[in-house]
Amino acid sequence: MFGVIPAKWTVVIREVGDRHFVDEMLKGPLRAFRHEHRVEAAEGGTLYTDRVTYRAIGGAPLEWLMVNAYMARIFDARHRNMLRLLG
């Protein structure tokens, strides 16, 4: 959980559109997790945008102490990998 204890996630795709899709956590280490993926044409390439909302089981204090930094690390690494692969 949050980089310390392994946690299993069960996620479902809730919505699919021409330029986006949305997945939501059904089971996992958070009270709620929603991830919107958007892709659009941009000058010189493609703009990929992640919009993530989540709520920790322990509420705002736990989000502030652990979850926000964990999510930032995960998505920073994800975006670096995407740039390397698709760059």
N, C-alpha and C positions, 0 to 999 in steps of 0.2 A: 504494500500500500504506500503510495507516494514515494517510491524509490527505496523503501525500507523493507516492506513485507510484500511478497508476491500477492497479487489479487487477480481474480478472474472477472472478466467483463462479458456480459451478454448484451449485444447491441443489435438493433433492428433498423433497417432503412425505412423511414417514415414517409419520405417524399422524394420524387424524382422529377426533374424538369429538364428542359433543353440545355440549360447552362448551370444547373445546380442539383445537389441532392442533400438530404438531411438525414442524419442518423441520431438515434437516441438510445441511451443505456436503459436496459430493462432490469439488469442485476449488476451490481458492482460495488465499488468502495465509496460511492457518493450517493447522496439523496436523489440527485437529478443530474443529468448530463445531456446536452443537446449540441450537436456539431453540424453546422451548415457549411457546405463546400460550394464555392461559386467560382466559375471559370468564365472569363470574358476576353475578347480580343483587345489587345493594347498595342500601342506603337512599338514595333520591334519584337513583338512576341505575344505572350499570353499572361494575363493577370489572374492569379489564383488567390482567392481570399478564403480564409477560415474565420467563421464567427462561432465562438464557443460560449455557451452559458452553462453554469453548473452551480450546485449547492452541496455543501459538505454536510454529512450527517451531524457533525458537531456544531454546525452553524457558522456564523461570520468569524468568530475567533479562530476556529480551526482553518477556515479558508485563508485567513490572513497569515496565520503561523506556518502553514504547510502547503496547502493546495495551490495557492496562487503561484508560488515559486516553482512548484513541481510542474504545473501546466506550462509555465513560461519555458522551462527547460525542455519539456517534451516537444512543444511546437517550434522552438528555435532549432532543435536538432532535426525535426521533420522538414522544416523549410530549407535548411542547409542541404539535407539529403536530396530533396526535390530539385534544388538548383544544380547540384552535382549531376544528378541523373538526367535531367531535362535541359540543363543549362544551355 
